């Protein structure tokens, strides 16, 4: 939990209720560490993976729908700029 909270830049107190909700909904599962019983790992369940895939698909469809109002020239420019932004972000640590 500490590592996950650190990665998400939130406190453990903020993370705990979120994790419990995801566990209750079957989107996460707990796995005991084989070498240290004090350590519990959180893993995405199969249901969680399917939910994520569905949300990504829906998000892409919605984005494409909203961007469809742009003229072709602006879409080309947007694509070039997004590729450039991605290049810049890859070089940031």
Chimera marker file (.cmm) of the C-alpha trace (Angstrom):
<marker_set name="trace">
<marker id="1" x="0.000" y="0.000" z="0.000" r="1" g="1" b="0" radius="0.5"/>
<marker id="2" x="2.843" y="2.363" z="0.829" r="1" g="1" b="0" radius="0.5"/>
<marker id="3" x="4.514" y="1.824" z="-2.528" r="1" g="1" b="0" radius="0.5"/>
<marker id="4" x="1.262" y="2.251" z="-4.421" r="1" g="1" b="0" radius="0.5"/>
<marker id="5" x="0.326" y="5.392" z="-2.480" r="1" g="1" b="0" radius="0.5"/>
<marker id="6" x="3.763" y="6.830" z="-3.226" r="1" g="1" b="0" radius="0.5"/>
<marker id="7" x="3.411" y="6.062" z="-6.957" r="1" g="1" b="0" radius="0.5"/>
<marker id="8" x="-0.034" y="7.670" z="-7.030" r="1" g="1" b="0" radius="0.5"/>
<marker id="9" x="1.193" y="10.635" z="-4.982" r="1" g="1" b="0" radius="0.5"/>
<marker id="10" x="-1.538" y="10.231" z="-2.373" r="1" g="1" b="0" radius="0.5"/>
<marker id="11" x="-1.503" y="9.219" z="1.282" r="1" g="1" b="0" radius="0.5"/>
<marker id="12" x="-2.122" y="5.669" z="2.462" r="1" g="1" b="0" radius="0.5"/>
<marker id="13" x="-5.223" y="7.015" z="4.209" r="1" g="1" b="0" radius="0.5"/>
<marker id="14" x="-6.589" y="8.199" z="0.861" r="1" g="1" b="0" radius="0.5"/>
<marker id="15" x="-5.655" y="4.967" z="-0.905" r="1" g="1" b="0" radius="0.5"/>
<marker id="16" x="-7.081" y="2.468" z="1.586" r="1" g="1" b="0" radius="0.5"/>
<marker id="17" x="-10.805" y="3.092" z="0.919" r="1" g="1" b="0" radius="0.5"/>
<marker id="18" x="-10.174" y="3.060" z="-2.831" r="1" g="1" b="0" radius="0.5"/>
<marker id="19" x="-8.424" y="-0.303" z="-2.629" r="1" g="1" b="0" radius="0.5"/>
<marker id="20" x="-11.183" y="-1.780" z="-0.463" r="1" g="1" b="0" radius="0.5"/>
<marker id="21" x="-13.816" y="-0.696" z="-3.004" r="1" g="1" b="0" radius="0.5"/>
<marker id="22" x="-11.843" y="-2.285" z="-5.837" r="1" g="1" b="0" radius="0.5"/>
<marker id="23" x="-11.437" y="-5.493" z="-3.812" r="1" g="1" b="0" radius="0.5"/>
<marker id="24" x="-15.178" y="-5.577" z="-3.019" r="1" g="1" b="0" radius="0.5"/>
<marker id="25" x="-16.023" y="-5.147" z="-6.698" r="1" g="1" b="0" radius="0.5"/>
<marker id="26" x="-13.660" y="-7.953" z="-7.686" r="1" g="1" b="0" radius="0.5"/>
<marker id="27" x="-11.409" y="-5.671" z="-9.694" r="1" g="1" b="0" radius="0.5"/>
<marker id="28" x="-8.373" y="-6.363" z="-7.478" r="1" g="1" b="0" radius="0.5"/>
<marker id="29" x="-7.197" y="-9.464" z="-5.626" r="1" g="1" b="0" radius="0.5"/>
<marker id="30" x="-4.772" y="-9.897" z="-2.730" r="1" g="1" b="0" radius="0.5"/>
<marker id="31" x="-1.871" y="-12.317" z="-2.983" r="1" g="1" b="0" radius="0.5"/>
<marker id="32" x="0.367" y="-13.255" z="-0.048" r="1" g="1" b="0" radius="0.5"/>
<marker id="33" x="4.097" y="-13.020" z="-0.690" r="1" g="1" b="0" radius="0.5"/>
<marker id="34" x="5.640" y="-16.480" z="-0.940" r="1" g="1" b="0" radius="0.5"/>
<marker id="35" x="8.732" y="-15.481" z="1.026" r="1" g="1" b="0" radius="0.5"/>
<marker id="36" x="7.329" y="-13.035" z="3.586" r="1" g="1" b="0" radius="0.5"/>
<marker id="37" x="3.822" y="-13.560" z="4.946" r="1" g="1" b="0" radius="0.5"/>
<marker id="38" x="3.732" y="-9.972" z="6.215" r="1" g="1" b="0" radius="0.5"/>
<marker id="39" x="3.741" y="-8.704" z="2.639" r="1" g="1" b="0" radius="0.5"/>
<marker id="40" x="0.503" y="-8.693" z="0.647" r="1" g="1" b="0" radius="0.5"/>
<marker id="41" x="0.524" y="-7.935" z="-3.061" r="1" g="1" b="0" radius="0.5"/>
<marker id="42" x="-2.399" y="-6.356" z="-4.899" r="1" g="1" b="0" radius="0.5"/>
<marker id="43" x="-3.062" y="-7.609" z="-8.408" r="1" g="1" b="0" radius="0.5"/>
<marker id="44" x="-5.581" y="-6.698" z="-11.058" r="1" g="1" b="0" radius="0.5"/>
<marker id="45" x="-8.136" y="-9.481" z="-11.445" r="1" g="1" b="0" radius="0.5"/>
<marker id="46" x="-9.365" y="-10.820" z="-14.777" r="1" g="1" b="0" radius="0.5"/>
<marker id="47" x="-12.533" y="-8.811" z="-14.241" r="1" g="1" b="0" radius="0.5"/>
<marker id="48" x="-10.387" y="-5.736" z="-13.573" r="1" g="1" b="0" radius="0.5"/>
<marker id="49" x="-8.435" y="-6.243" z="-16.787" r="1" g="1" b="0" radius="0.5"/>
<marker id="50" x="-11.652" y="-6.582" z="-18.784" r="1" g="1" b="0" radius="0.5"/>
<marker id="51" x="-13.030" y="-3.429" z="-17.144" r="1" g="1" b="0" radius="0.5"/>
<marker id="52" x="-9.887" y="-1.470" z="-18.001" r="1" g="1" b="0" radius="0.5"/>
<marker id="53" x="-9.975" y="-2.687" z="-21.616" r="1" g="1" b="0" radius="0.5"/>
<marker id="54" x="-13.630" y="-1.690" z="-21.902" r="1" g="1" b="0" radius="0.5"/>
<marker id="55" x="-12.992" y="1.775" z="-20.439" r="1" g="1" b="0" radius="0.5"/>
<marker id="56" x="-10.082" y="2.349" z="-22.801" r="1" g="1" b="0" radius="0.5"/>
<marker id="57" x="-12.195" y="1.301" z="-25.795" r="1" g="1" b="0" radius="0.5"/>
<marker id="58" x="-15.062" y="3.573" z="-24.743" r="1" g="1" b="0" radius="0.5"/>
<marker id="59" x="-12.655" y="6.450" z="-24.147" r="1" g="1" b="0" radius="0.5"/>
<marker id="60" x="-11.101" y="6.067" z="-27.586" r="1" g="1" b="0" radius="0.5"/>
<marker id="61" x="-14.506" y="5.969" z="-29.250" r="1" g="1" b="0" radius="0.5"/>
<marker id="62" x="-15.630" y="9.090" z="-27.401" r="1" g="1" b="0" radius="0.5"/>
<marker id="63" x="-12.412" y="10.930" z="-28.245" r="1" g="1" b="0" radius="0.5"/>
<marker id="64" x="-12.704" y="10.047" z="-31.930" r="1" g="1" b="0" radius="0.5"/>
<marker id="65" x="-16.327" y="11.195" z="-31.935" r="1" g="1" b="0" radius="0.5"/>
<marker id="66" x="-15.394" y="14.547" z="-30.421" r="1" g="1" b="0" radius="0.5"/>
<marker id="67" x="-12.387" y="15.039" z="-32.701" r="1" g="1" b="0" radius="0.5"/>
<marker id="68" x="-14.420" y="14.253" z="-35.826" r="1" g="1" b="0" radius="0.5"/>
<marker id="69" x="-15.491" y="17.900" z="-35.992" r="1" g="1" b="0" radius="0.5"/>
<marker id="70" x="-11.934" y="18.972" z="-36.841" r="1" g="1" b="0" radius="0.5"/>
<marker id="71" x="-11.061" y="19.556" z="-40.498" r="1" g="1" b="0" radius="0.5"/>
<marker id="72" x="-8.515" y="17.135" z="-42.015" r="1" g="1" b="0" radius="0.5"/>
<marker id="73" x="-5.723" y="19.723" z="-41.932" r="1" g="1" b="0" radius="0.5"/>
<marker id="74" x="-6.219" y="20.355" z="-38.240" r="1" g="1" b="0" radius="0.5"/>
<marker id="75" x="-6.318" y="16.610" z="-37.551" r="1" g="1" b="0" radius="0.5"/>
<marker id="76" x="-2.979" y="16.228" z="-39.348" r="1" g="1" b="0" radius="0.5"/>
<marker id="77" x="-1.523" y="19.095" z="-37.323" r="1" g="1" b="0" radius="0.5"/>
<marker id="78" x="-2.863" y="17.601" z="-34.089" r="1" g="1" b="0" radius="0.5"/>
<marker id="79" x="-1.302" y="14.240" z="-34.940" r="1" g="1" b="0" radius="0.5"/>
<marker id="80" x="2.099" y="15.865" z="-35.596" r="1" g="1" b="0" radius="0.5"/>
<marker id="81" x="1.936" y="17.826" z="-32.354" r="1" g="1" b="0" radius="0.5"/>
<marker id="82" x="0.910" y="14.788" z="-30.294" r="1" g="1" b="0" radius="0.5"/>
<marker id="83" x="3.814" y="12.790" z="-31.738" r="1" g="1" b="0" radius="0.5"/>
<marker id="84" x="6.166" y="15.629" z="-30.811" r="1" g="1" b="0" radius="0.5"/>
<marker id="85" x="4.746" y="15.797" z="-27.281" r="1" g="1" b="0" radius="0.5"/>
<marker id="86" x="5.216" y="12.038" z="-26.927" r="1" g="1" b="0" radius="0.5"/>
<marker id="87" x="8.867" y="12.359" z="-28.001" r="1" g="1" b="0" radius="0.5"/>
<marker id="88" x="9.415" y="15.092" z="-25.417" r="1" g="1" b="0" radius="0.5"/>
<marker id="89" x="7.726" y="13.091" z="-22.641" r="1" g="1" b="0" radius="0.5"/>
<marker id="90" x="9.812" y="9.996" z="-23.396" r="1" g="1" b="0" radius="0.5"/>
<marker id="91" x="12.947" y="12.024" z="-22.581" r="1" g="1" b="0" radius="0.5"/>
<marker id="92" x="11.625" y="13.240" z="-19.223" r="1" g="1" b="0" radius="0.5"/>
<marker id="93" x="12.458" y="11.263" z="-16.126" r="1" g="1" b="0" radius="0.5"/>
<link id1="1" id2="2" r="1" g="1" b="0" radius="0.2"/>
<link id1="2" id2="3" r="1" g="1" b="0" radius="0.2"/>
<link id1="3" id2="4" r="1" g="1" b="0" radius="0.2"/>
<link id1="4" id2="5" r="1" g="1" b="0" radius="0.2"/>
<link id1="5" id2="6" r="1" g="1" b="0" radius="0.2"/>
<link id1="6" id2="7" r="1" g="1" b="0" radius="0.2"/>
<link id1="7" id2="8" r="1" g="1" b="0" radius="0.2"/>
<link id1="8" id2="9" r="1" g="1" b="0" radius="0.2"/>
<link id1="9" id2="10" r="1" g="1" b="0" radius="0.2"/>
<link id1="10" id2="11" r="1" g="1" b="0" radius="0.2"/>
<link id1="11" id2="12" r="1" g="1" b="0" radius="0.2"/>
<link id1="12" id2="13" r="1" g="1" b="0" radius="0.2"/>
<link id1="13" id2="14" r="1" g="1" b="0" radius="0.2"/>
<link id1="14" id2="15" r="1" g="1" b="0" radius="0.2"/>
<link id1="15" id2="16" r="1" g="1" b="0" radius="0.2"/>
<link id1="16" id2="17" r="1" g="1" b="0" radius="0.2"/>
<link id1="17" id2="18" r="1" g="1" b="0" radius="0.2"/>
<link id1="18" id2="19" r="1" g="1" b="0" radius="0.2"/>
<link id1="19" id2="20" r="1" g="1" b="0" radius="0.2"/>
<link id1="20" id2="21" r="1" g="1" b="0" radius="0.2"/>
<link id1="21" id2="22" r="1" g="1" b="0" radius="0.2"/>
<link id1="22" id2="23" r="1" g="1" b="0" radius="0.2"/>
<link id1="23" id2="24" r="1" g="1" b="0" radius="0.2"/>
<link id1="24" id2="25" r="1" g="1" b="0" radius="0.2"/>
<link id1="25" id2="26" r="1" g="1" b="0" radius="0.2"/>
<link id1="26" id2="27" r="1" g="1" b="0" radius="0.2"/>
<link id1="27" id2="28" r="1" g="1" b="0" radius="0.2"/>
<link id1="28" id2="29" r="1" g="1" b="0" radius="0.2"/>
<link id1="29" id2="30" r="1" g="1" b="0" radius="0.2"/>
<link id1="30" id2="31" r="1" g="1" b="0" radius="0.2"/>
<link id1="31" id2="32" r="1" g="1" b="0" radius="0.2"/>
<link id1="32" id2="33" r="1" g="1" b="0" radius="0.2"/>
<link id1="33" id2="34" r="1" g="1" b="0" radius="0.2"/>
<link id1="34" id2="35" r="1" g="1" b="0" radius="0.2"/>
<link id1="35" id2="36" r="1" g="1" b="0" radius="0.2"/>
<link id1="36" id2="37" r="1" g="1" b="0" radius="0.2"/>
<link id1="37" id2="38" r="1" g="1" b="0" radius="0.2"/>
<link id1="38" id2="39" r="1" g="1" b="0" radius="0.2"/>
<link id1="39" id2="40" r="1" g="1" b="0" radius="0.2"/>
<link id1="40" id2="41" r="1" g="1" b="0" radius="0.2"/>
<link id1="41" id2="42" r="1" g="1" b="0" radius="0.2"/>
<link id1="42" id2="43" r="1" g="1" b="0" radius="0.2"/>
<link id1="43" id2="44" r="1" g="1" b="0" radius="0.2"/>
<link id1="44" id2="45" r="1" g="1" b="0" radius="0.2"/>
<link id1="45" id2="46" r="1" g="1" b="0" radius="0.2"/>
<link id1="46" id2="47" r="1" g="1" b="0" radius="0.2"/>
<link id1="47" id2="48" r="1" g="1" b="0" radius="0.2"/>
<link id1="48" id2="49" r="1" g="1" b="0" radius="0.2"/>
<link id1="49" id2="50" r="1" g="1" b="0" radius="0.2"/>
<link id1="50" id2="51" r="1" g="1" b="0" radius="0.2"/>
<link id1="51" id2="52" r="1" g="1" b="0" radius="0.2"/>
<link id1="52" id2="53" r="1" g="1" b="0" radius="0.2"/>
<link id1="53" id2="54" r="1" g="1" b="0" radius="0.2"/>
<link id1="54" id2="55" r="1" g="1" b="0" radius="0.2"/>
<link id1="55" id2="56" r="1" g="1" b="0" radius="0.2"/>
<link id1="56" id2="57" r="1" g="1" b="0" radius="0.2"/>
<link id1="57" id2="58" r="1" g="1" b="0" radius="0.2"/>
<link id1="58" id2="59" r="1" g="1" b="0" radius="0.2"/>
<link id1="59" id2="60" r="1" g="1" b="0" radius="0.2"/>
<link id1="60" id2="61" r="1" g="1" b="0" radius="0.2"/>
<link id1="61" id2="62" r="1" g="1" b="0" radius="0.2"/>
<link id1="62" id2="63" r="1" g="1" b="0" radius="0.2"/>
<link id1="63" id2="64" r="1" g="1" b="0" radius="0.2"/>
<link id1="64" id2="65" r="1" g="1" b="0" radius="0.2"/>
<link id1="65" id2="66" r="1" g="1" b="0" radius="0.2"/>
<link id1="66" id2="67" r="1" g="1" b="0" radius="0.2"/>
<link id1="67" id2="68" r="1" g="1" b="0" radius="0.2"/>
<link id1="68" id2="69" r="1" g="1" b="0" radius="0.2"/>
<link id1="69" id2="70" r="1" g="1" b="0" radius="0.2"/>
<link id1="70" id2="71" r="1" g="1" b="0" radius="0.2"/>
<link id1="71" id2="72" r="1" g="1" b="0" radius="0.2"/>
<link id1="72" id2="73" r="1" g="1" b="0" radius="0.2"/>
<link id1="73" id2="74" r="1" g="1" b="0" radius="0.2"/>
<link id1="74" id2="75" r="1" g="1" b="0" radius="0.2"/>
<link id1="75" id2="76" r="1" g="1" b="0" radius="0.2"/>
<link id1="76" id2="77" r="1" g="1" b="0" radius="0.2"/>
<link id1="77" id2="78" r="1" g="1" b="0" radius="0.2"/>
<link id1="78" id2="79" r="1" g="1" b="0" radius="0.2"/>
<link id1="79" id2="80" r="1" g="1" b="0" radius="0.2"/>
<link id1="80" id2="81" r="1" g="1" b="0" radius="0.2"/>
<link id1="81" id2="82" r="1" g="1" b="0" radius="0.2"/>
<link id1="82" id2="83" r="1" g="1" b="0" radius="0.2"/>
<link id1="83" id2="84" r="1" g="1" b="0" radius="0.2"/>
<link id1="84" id2="85" r="1" g="1" b="0" radius="0.2"/>
<link id1="85" id2="86" r="1" g="1" b="0" radius="0.2"/>
<link id1="86" id2="87" r="1" g="1" b="0" radius="0.2"/>
<link id1="87" id2="88" r="1" g="1" b="0" radius="0.2"/>
<link id1="88" id2="89" r="1" g="1" b="0" radius="0.2"/>
<link id1="89" id2="90" r="1" g="1" b="0" radius="0.2"/>
<link id1="90" id2="91" r="1" g="1" b="0" radius="0.2"/>
<link id1="91" id2="92" r="1" g="1" b="0" radius="0.2"/>
<link id1="92" id2="93" r="1" g="1" b="0" radius="0.2"/>
</marker_set>
